[in-house]
Amino acid sequence: MKSIGKYLKQQSNLVQQINDAKITVLQNWQQVMERNQKAATVENHAAGLVDIVQVIKDDTDKLKYKLRLQKNYEDRLHLCGNNSNCSYYCSSNRAVIIISFYFSVLLFLHYSSNFIKI
């Protein structure tokens, strides 16, 4: 009878150890799943950051292009003021200024001659 009680106690201890091992395995599995979930979250955030960085890069490239256009425009204006070899753009601006001046002189002469006649 003593041996049966001892055997049952050993079996009870083994069952308890098996249950403890199952709990440990489940806890470890839960920790692994939480880590995987955190890793997936971090991966999603990283992918989102990559998208944001790409948008910023695209916007920066657009801004650089606009600044380059602005600089080219300013360089053309600078050339028109200081260089006799102007581009077509500068020459056409000069032509508009000359024609405007010519018509102003004609209008002035026309009205001044009418004023003198009166």
Secondary structure as UniProt FT lines:
FT   HELIX           2..82
FT   HELIX           88..117
//
